[in-house]
Amino acid sequence: MKFIAEVNVMPLKALLDPQGKAVRLSMHNTGFKSVENIRIGKHIQLELEADSEIEAEDKVKEACEKILSNPVMEYFEFEVKKA
C-alpha cells in the first residue's frame, strides 16, 4: 500500500531561533508589529510503500530520527495517511 507522510521538524522550544528572530524583525519593520514570535522549521512530504499504516509510521519515525532531524536541536511531528 502507498502512504503519504507529512513531517514537521522544528527547533527545540528551549533553543533560540535566529532565523525566526530575523524574520520577525523584518516583519516588524514592514508594519506587521502584531507578530510576537516566529519559529522556522522544515516541512517534508514523503511517499512510501508499506504493508500497513503502523509499518509506515515506524519507517517514517526511523527516517526522522536518523536523517530528517537533529535531536540535539530539533523535534519532529508527523502524520501518515493512505495515498
Number of C-alpha atoms within 10 A of each C-alpha: 11 14 18 17 19 15 20 18 20 19 20 16 11 8 10 12 17 12 13 15 16 12 15 19 17 13 16 14 10 9 9 12 12 8 11 11 11 16 16 14 15 12 13 11 13 11 15 16 15 14 10 13 16 11 12 23 18 13 15 23 17 12 12 20 14 11 9 19 18 16 14 9 13 16 18 20 12 16 12 19 13 14 11
